[in-house]
Each structure stands twice: as structure tokens, then as C-alpha cells.
Amino acid sequence: MSTRELVCIVCPNGCRLEVELVEGETLQVGEVSGNLCDKGPGWAEQEILNPVRSIASSVLVRGGTFPLVSVKTDGPIPRGKIFDVMEEIKGLEVDAPVRIGDRLIVGPGGTDCAIVATRNVPPAGPGASS
């Protein structure tokens, strides 16, 4: 049995959690202490057994009033897939118009999420530079 220390990010308290790890055929989370609210133990278990993250980035836009559109994952992805997902985002270029909620990539990096636009980018009008 071993312990691991984590700083919880679920609420503003930022509790320093001490997590007991039970090692066997599969890793299990035992006692969690140091939490001021009841959300800490669940977050600690997820962070140890299946850490996930959300990604926010931007994508190049051709012919738009803005050169970039902000994007995000529509759900959390496994932490180990971040670089694969970012590689796909980095290689993407879209044409204007782009609307909030447009799904620009489905299943990036083999994940179950989509990369969605988080702002509108209308096409550039005559005489506008983009």
C-alpha cells in the first residue's frame, strides 16, 4: 500500500488530498483524506484511475473576418490522448463562415469527443483583409 498527494481542483478550496493506493491485480483507491467537501474523494479516484482533461485551442480560418476561431473539446478526453488531439487541431484549417457549435473534427486522436467552435467567424466582406 502506498499514498499519493493531490491538490483537488473541483472547487475553490484547493484541498491537499492524501490518497491511499491499494495495489493488487488492479490499482484501487482506498481512503482519501484532507477534503473539505464531499467532491474531493470522487475527483481523486478519477484522477488516479482514469485522468481526463478538456482542451481549448484555436484553428486557422480562411476567408473570415478573424484569422482564428476558438475551439474546445465537447467532453473530457483521456490525459494520454492530449498530444494526439492537439496534433489534429494544429493541422486543421477551415473556411468561413464558422458558427458556434460547429463540429470541426469528430473523434480526434481516436477519442469519443468532437472539436467544436466556440465563436462565430463570418466571412470577410469585399475589401476586408483577413
PyMOL commands that place a pseudoatom at each C-alpha (Angstrom):
pseudoatom trace, name=CA, resn=MET, resi=1, chain=A, elem=C, hetatm=0, pos=[0.000, 0.000, 0.000]
pseudoatom trace, name=CA, resn=SER, resi=2, chain=A, elem=C, hetatm=0, pos=[1.263, 3.492, -0.847]
pseudoatom trace, name=CA, resn=THR, resi=3, chain=A, elem=C, hetatm=0, pos=[-0.046, 7.051, -0.704]
pseudoatom trace, name=CA, resn=ARG, resi=4, chain=A, elem=C, hetatm=0, pos=[-0.169, 9.901, -3.181]
pseudoatom trace, name=CA, resn=GLU, resi=5, chain=A, elem=C, hetatm=0, pos=[-0.782, 13.577, -2.559]
pseudoatom trace, name=CA, resn=LEU, resi=6, chain=A, elem=C, hetatm=0, pos=[-3.018, 15.586, -4.887]
pseudoatom trace, name=CA, resn=VAL, resi=7, chain=A, elem=C, hetatm=0, pos=[-4.374, 19.126, -4.886]
pseudoatom trace, name=CA, resn=CYS, resi=8, chain=A, elem=C, hetatm=0, pos=[-8.076, 18.952, -5.660]
pseudoatom trace, name=CA, resn=ILE, resi=9, chain=A, elem=C, hetatm=0, pos=[-9.298, 21.270, -8.443]
pseudoatom trace, name=CA, resn=VAL, resi=10, chain=A, elem=C, hetatm=0, pos=[-13.043, 20.666, -8.200]
pseudoatom trace, name=CA, resn=CYS, resi=11, chain=A, elem=C, hetatm=0, pos=[-13.888, 23.699, -6.069]
pseudoatom trace, name=CA, resn=PRO, resi=12, chain=A, elem=C, hetatm=0, pos=[-12.055, 26.858, -4.940]
pseudoatom trace, name=CA, resn=ASN, resi=13, chain=A, elem=C, hetatm=0, pos=[-10.840, 25.257, -1.684]
pseudoatom trace, name=CA, resn=GLY, resi=14, chain=A, elem=C, hetatm=0, pos=[-7.846, 23.588, -3.365]
pseudoatom trace, name=CA, resn=CYS, resi=15, chain=A, elem=C, hetatm=0, pos=[-7.690, 20.867, -0.725]
pseudoatom trace, name=CA, resn=ARG, resi=16, chain=A, elem=C, hetatm=0, pos=[-4.480, 18.893, -0.292]
pseudoatom trace, name=CA, resn=LEU, resi=17, chain=A, elem=C, hetatm=0, pos=[-5.696, 15.317, -0.500]
pseudoatom trace, name=CA, resn=GLU, resi=18, chain=A, elem=C, hetatm=0, pos=[-3.850, 12.270, 0.701]
pseudoatom trace, name=CA, resn=VAL, resi=19, chain=A, elem=C, hetatm=0, pos=[-4.930, 9.240, -1.310]
pseudoatom trace, name=CA, resn=GLU, resi=20, chain=A, elem=C, hetatm=0, pos=[-4.247, 5.686, -0.198]
pseudoatom trace, name=CA, resn=LEU, resi=21, chain=A, elem=C, hetatm=0, pos=[-3.486, 3.391, -3.131]
pseudoatom trace, name=CA, resn=VAL, resi=22, chain=A, elem=C, hetatm=0, pos=[-4.283, -0.292, -2.848]
pseudoatom trace, name=CA, resn=GLU, resi=23, chain=A, elem=C, hetatm=0, pos=[-2.099, -2.219, -5.256]
pseudoatom trace, name=CA, resn=GLY, resi=24, chain=A, elem=C, hetatm=0, pos=[-3.125, -5.660, -6.430]
pseudoatom trace, name=CA, resn=GLU, resi=25, chain=A, elem=C, hetatm=0, pos=[-4.145, -7.069, -9.793]
pseudoatom trace, name=CA, resn=THR, resi=26, chain=A, elem=C, hetatm=0, pos=[-5.635, -3.641, -10.466]
pseudoatom trace, name=CA, resn=LEU, resi=27, chain=A, elem=C, hetatm=0, pos=[-4.881, -0.358, -8.772]
pseudoatom trace, name=CA, resn=GLN, resi=28, chain=A, elem=C, hetatm=0, pos=[-7.627, 0.773, -6.411]
pseudoatom trace, name=CA, resn=VAL, resi=29, chain=A, elem=C, hetatm=0, pos=[-8.193, 3.909, -4.385]
pseudoatom trace, name=CA, resn=GLY, resi=30, chain=A, elem=C, hetatm=0, pos=[-8.656, 3.369, -0.677]
pseudoatom trace, name=CA, resn=GLU, resi=31, chain=A, elem=C, hetatm=0, pos=[-9.028, 6.070, 1.977]
pseudoatom trace, name=CA, resn=VAL, resi=32, chain=A, elem=C, hetatm=0, pos=[-8.988, 9.719, 0.834]
pseudoatom trace, name=CA, resn=SER, resi=33, chain=A, elem=C, hetatm=0, pos=[-8.360, 12.372, 3.477]
pseudoatom trace, name=CA, resn=GLY, resi=34, chain=A, elem=C, hetatm=0, pos=[-7.909, 16.149, 3.583]
pseudoatom trace, name=CA, resn=ASN, resi=35, chain=A, elem=C, hetatm=0, pos=[-11.053, 17.053, 1.649]
pseudoatom trace, name=CA, resn=LEU, resi=36, chain=A, elem=C, hetatm=0, pos=[-13.266, 19.881, 2.911]
pseudoatom trace, name=CA, resn=CYS, resi=37, chain=A, elem=C, hetatm=0, pos=[-16.200, 18.967, 0.650]
pseudoatom trace, name=CA, resn=ASP, resi=38, chain=A, elem=C, hetatm=0, pos=[-17.680, 15.670, -0.488]
pseudoatom trace, name=CA, resn=LYS, resi=39, chain=A, elem=C, hetatm=0, pos=[-16.491, 16.093, -4.113]
pseudoatom trace, name=CA, resn=GLY, resi=40, chain=A, elem=C, hetatm=0, pos=[-12.794, 15.513, -3.374]
pseudoatom trace, name=CA, resn=PRO, resi=41, chain=A, elem=C, hetatm=0, pos=[-12.804, 11.713, -2.968]
pseudoatom trace, name=CA, resn=GLY, resi=42, chain=A, elem=C, hetatm=0, pos=[-14.620, 11.149, -6.281]
pseudoatom trace, name=CA, resn=TRP, resi=43, chain=A, elem=C, hetatm=0, pos=[-12.292, 13.514, -8.119]
pseudoatom trace, name=CA, resn=ALA, resi=44, chain=A, elem=C, hetatm=0, pos=[-9.220, 11.852, -6.560]
pseudoatom trace, name=CA, resn=GLU, resi=45, chain=A, elem=C, hetatm=0, pos=[-10.388, 8.399, -7.636]
pseudoatom trace, name=CA, resn=GLN, resi=46, chain=A, elem=C, hetatm=0, pos=[-10.961, 9.598, -11.209]
pseudoatom trace, name=CA, resn=GLU, resi=47, chain=A, elem=C, hetatm=0, pos=[-7.610, 11.413, -11.291]
pseudoatom trace, name=CA, resn=ILE, resi=48, chain=A, elem=C, hetatm=0, pos=[-5.752, 8.291, -10.159]
pseudoatom trace, name=CA, resn=LEU, resi=49, chain=A, elem=C, hetatm=0, pos=[-7.605, 5.643, -12.182]
pseudoatom trace, name=CA, resn=ASN, resi=50, chain=A, elem=C, hetatm=0, pos=[-8.742, 7.494, -15.321]
pseudoatom trace, name=CA, resn=PRO, resi=51, chain=A, elem=C, hetatm=0, pos=[-7.397, 11.059, -15.585]
pseudoatom trace, name=CA, resn=VAL, resi=52, chain=A, elem=C, hetatm=0, pos=[-9.217, 13.183, -18.159]
pseudoatom trace, name=CA, resn=ARG, resi=53, chain=A, elem=C, hetatm=0, pos=[-8.854, 16.734, -19.419]
pseudoatom trace, name=CA, resn=SER, resi=54, chain=A, elem=C, hetatm=0, pos=[-10.690, 19.220, -21.610]
pseudoatom trace, name=CA, resn=ILE, resi=55, chain=A, elem=C, hetatm=0, pos=[-8.795, 21.092, -24.309]
pseudoatom trace, name=CA, resn=ALA, resi=56, chain=A, elem=C, hetatm=0, pos=[-9.245, 24.650, -25.582]
pseudoatom trace, name=CA, resn=SER, resi=57, chain=A, elem=C, hetatm=0, pos=[-7.260, 25.905, -28.566]
pseudoatom trace, name=CA, resn=SER, resi=58, chain=A, elem=C, hetatm=0, pos=[-7.706, 27.742, -31.863]
pseudoatom trace, name=CA, resn=VAL, resi=59, chain=A, elem=C, hetatm=0, pos=[-7.893, 26.823, -35.537]
pseudoatom trace, name=CA, resn=LEU, resi=60, chain=A, elem=C, hetatm=0, pos=[-6.929, 28.807, -38.644]
pseudoatom trace, name=CA, resn=VAL, resi=61, chain=A, elem=C, hetatm=0, pos=[-9.825, 30.255, -40.678]
pseudoatom trace, name=CA, resn=ARG, resi=62, chain=A, elem=C, hetatm=0, pos=[-9.578, 31.032, -44.403]
pseudoatom trace, name=CA, resn=GLY, resi=63, chain=A, elem=C, hetatm=0, pos=[-11.612, 33.960, -45.703]
pseudoatom trace, name=CA, resn=GLY, resi=64, chain=A, elem=C, hetatm=0, pos=[-13.025, 35.027, -42.358]
pseudoatom trace, name=CA, resn=THR, resi=65, chain=A, elem=C, hetatm=0, pos=[-13.306, 38.310, -40.528]
pseudoatom trace, name=CA, resn=PHE, resi=66, chain=A, elem=C, hetatm=0, pos=[-10.949, 36.776, -37.949]
pseudoatom trace, name=CA, resn=PRO, resi=67, chain=A, elem=C, hetatm=0, pos=[-7.887, 34.645, -38.760]
pseudoatom trace, name=CA, resn=LEU, resi=68, chain=A, elem=C, hetatm=0, pos=[-8.624, 32.156, -35.979]
pseudoatom trace, name=CA, resn=VAL, resi=69, chain=A, elem=C, hetatm=0, pos=[-11.614, 30.506, -34.373]
pseudoatom trace, name=CA, resn=SER, resi=70, chain=A, elem=C, hetatm=0, pos=[-11.520, 29.359, -30.754]
pseudoatom trace, name=CA, resn=VAL, resi=71, chain=A, elem=C, hetatm=0, pos=[-12.337, 25.676, -30.252]
pseudoatom trace, name=CA, resn=LYS, resi=72, chain=A, elem=C, hetatm=0, pos=[-12.725, 23.173, -27.429]
pseudoatom trace, name=CA, resn=THR, resi=73, chain=A, elem=C, hetatm=0, pos=[-13.436, 19.527, -26.837]
pseudoatom trace, name=CA, resn=ASP, resi=74, chain=A, elem=C, hetatm=0, pos=[-17.124, 18.857, -26.260]
pseudoatom trace, name=CA, resn=GLY, resi=75, chain=A, elem=C, hetatm=0, pos=[-16.229, 16.470, -23.459]
pseudoatom trace, name=CA, resn=PRO, resi=76, chain=A, elem=C, hetatm=0, pos=[-13.230, 15.327, -21.467]
pseudoatom trace, name=CA, resn=ILE, resi=77, chain=A, elem=C, hetatm=0, pos=[-10.576, 13.155, -23.108]
pseudoatom trace, name=CA, resn=PRO, resi=78, chain=A, elem=C, hetatm=0, pos=[-8.055, 10.739, -21.605]
pseudoatom trace, name=CA, resn=ARG, resi=79, chain=A, elem=C, hetatm=0, pos=[-4.983, 12.650, -20.468]
pseudoatom trace, name=CA, resn=GLY, resi=80, chain=A, elem=C, hetatm=0, pos=[-2.781, 10.350, -22.545]
pseudoatom trace, name=CA, resn=LYS, resi=81, chain=A, elem=C, hetatm=0, pos=[-4.543, 11.469, -25.756]
pseudoatom trace, name=CA, resn=ILE, resi=82, chain=A, elem=C, hetatm=0, pos=[-3.869, 15.219, -25.372]
pseudoatom trace, name=CA, resn=PHE, resi=83, chain=A, elem=C, hetatm=0, pos=[-0.904, 15.321, -27.758]
pseudoatom trace, name=CA, resn=ASP, resi=84, chain=A, elem=C, hetatm=0, pos=[-2.733, 13.243, -30.412]
pseudoatom trace, name=CA, resn=VAL, resi=85, chain=A, elem=C, hetatm=0, pos=[-5.756, 15.561, -30.256]
pseudoatom trace, name=CA, resn=MET, resi=86, chain=A, elem=C, hetatm=0, pos=[-3.607, 18.699, -30.353]
pseudoatom trace, name=CA, resn=GLU, resi=87, chain=A, elem=C, hetatm=0, pos=[-1.746, 17.370, -33.405]
pseudoatom trace, name=CA, resn=GLU, resi=88, chain=A, elem=C, hetatm=0, pos=[-5.064, 17.096, -35.285]
pseudoatom trace, name=CA, resn=ILE, resi=89, chain=A, elem=C, hetatm=0, pos=[-6.174, 20.557, -34.161]
pseudoatom trace, name=CA, resn=LYS, resi=90, chain=A, elem=C, hetatm=0, pos=[-2.824, 22.017, -35.242]
pseudoatom trace, name=CA, resn=GLY, resi=91, chain=A, elem=C, hetatm=0, pos=[-3.245, 20.575, -38.744]
pseudoatom trace, name=CA, resn=LEU, resi=92, chain=A, elem=C, hetatm=0, pos=[-6.779, 21.893, -39.263]
pseudoatom trace, name=CA, resn=GLU, resi=93, chain=A, elem=C, hetatm=0, pos=[-7.723, 24.903, -41.360]
pseudoatom trace, name=CA, resn=VAL, resi=94, chain=A, elem=C, hetatm=0, pos=[-11.388, 25.736, -42.024]
pseudoatom trace, name=CA, resn=ASP, resi=95, chain=A, elem=C, hetatm=0, pos=[-13.270, 28.036, -44.393]
pseudoatom trace, name=CA, resn=ALA, resi=96, chain=A, elem=C, hetatm=0, pos=[-15.504, 30.848, -43.160]
pseudoatom trace, name=CA, resn=PRO, resi=97, chain=A, elem=C, hetatm=0, pos=[-18.251, 31.045, -42.134]
pseudoatom trace, name=CA, resn=VAL, resi=98, chain=A, elem=C, hetatm=0, pos=[-17.827, 29.202, -38.849]
pseudoatom trace, name=CA, resn=ARG, resi=99, chain=A, elem=C, hetatm=0, pos=[-20.637, 29.116, -36.289]
pseudoatom trace, name=CA, resn=ILE, resi=100, chain=A, elem=C, hetatm=0, pos=[-20.594, 28.443, -32.566]
pseudoatom trace, name=CA, resn=GLY, resi=101, chain=A, elem=C, hetatm=0, pos=[-21.151, 24.726, -32.056]
pseudoatom trace, name=CA, resn=ASP, resi=102, chain=A, elem=C, hetatm=0, pos=[-19.874, 23.636, -35.494]
pseudoatom trace, name=CA, resn=ARG, resi=103, chain=A, elem=C, hetatm=0, pos=[-18.209, 20.244, -35.126]
pseudoatom trace, name=CA, resn=LEU, resi=104, chain=A, elem=C, hetatm=0, pos=[-14.864, 20.762, -36.838]
pseudoatom trace, name=CA, resn=ILE, resi=105, chain=A, elem=C, hetatm=0, pos=[-13.281, 17.373, -36.012]
pseudoatom trace, name=CA, resn=VAL, resi=106, chain=A, elem=C, hetatm=0, pos=[-15.147, 14.263, -34.880]
pseudoatom trace, name=CA, resn=GLY, resi=107, chain=A, elem=C, hetatm=0, pos=[-13.202, 11.673, -32.887]
pseudoatom trace, name=CA, resn=PRO, resi=108, chain=A, elem=C, hetatm=0, pos=[-9.816, 13.404, -32.804]
pseudoatom trace, name=CA, resn=GLY, resi=109, chain=A, elem=C, hetatm=0, pos=[-6.956, 11.158, -31.718]
pseudoatom trace, name=CA, resn=GLY, resi=110, chain=A, elem=C, hetatm=0, pos=[-9.329, 8.198, -31.533]
pseudoatom trace, name=CA, resn=THR, resi=111, chain=A, elem=C, hetatm=0, pos=[-11.381, 9.784, -28.740]
pseudoatom trace, name=CA, resn=ASP, resi=112, chain=A, elem=C, hetatm=0, pos=[-15.163, 9.870, -28.351]
pseudoatom trace, name=CA, resn=CYS, resi=113, chain=A, elem=C, hetatm=0, pos=[-15.363, 13.666, -28.410]
pseudoatom trace, name=CA, resn=ALA, resi=114, chain=A, elem=C, hetatm=0, pos=[-15.560, 16.347, -31.076]
pseudoatom trace, name=CA, resn=ILE, resi=115, chain=A, elem=C, hetatm=0, pos=[-13.709, 19.621, -31.528]
pseudoatom trace, name=CA, resn=VAL, resi=116, chain=A, elem=C, hetatm=0, pos=[-16.333, 22.382, -31.647]
pseudoatom trace, name=CA, resn=ALA, resi=117, chain=A, elem=C, hetatm=0, pos=[-16.157, 26.065, -32.487]
pseudoatom trace, name=CA, resn=THR, resi=118, chain=A, elem=C, hetatm=0, pos=[-16.767, 28.448, -29.594]
pseudoatom trace, name=CA, resn=ARG, resi=119, chain=A, elem=C, hetatm=0, pos=[-17.223, 31.673, -31.573]
pseudoatom trace, name=CA, resn=ASN, resi=120, chain=A, elem=C, hetatm=0, pos=[-18.744, 32.845, -34.829]
pseudoatom trace, name=CA, resn=VAL, resi=121, chain=A, elem=C, hetatm=0, pos=[-16.423, 33.837, -37.675]
pseudoatom trace, name=CA, resn=PRO, resi=122, chain=A, elem=C, hetatm=0, pos=[-18.365, 35.391, -40.561]
pseudoatom trace, name=CA, resn=PRO, resi=123, chain=A, elem=C, hetatm=0, pos=[-16.852, 35.559, -43.999]
pseudoatom trace, name=CA, resn=ALA, resi=124, chain=A, elem=C, hetatm=0, pos=[-14.811, 38.642, -44.794]
pseudoatom trace, name=CA, resn=GLY, resi=125, chain=A, elem=C, hetatm=0, pos=[-16.758, 41.140, -46.910]
pseudoatom trace, name=CA, resn=PRO, resi=126, chain=A, elem=C, hetatm=0, pos=[-15.498, 42.829, -50.075]
pseudoatom trace, name=CA, resn=GLY, resi=127, chain=A, elem=C, hetatm=0, pos=[-12.398, 44.908, -49.373]
pseudoatom trace, name=CA, resn=ALA, resi=128, chain=A, elem=C, hetatm=0, pos=[-11.834, 43.362, -45.924]
pseudoatom trace, name=CA, resn=SER, resi=129, chain=A, elem=C, hetatm=0, pos=[-8.482, 41.842, -45.130]
pseudoatom trace, name=CA, resn=SER, resi=130, chain=A, elem=C, hetatm=0, pos=[-8.240, 38.507, -43.380]
for i in range(1, 130): cmd.bond("trace and resi %d" % i, "trace and resi %d" % (i + 1))
show_as sticks, trace
zoom trace
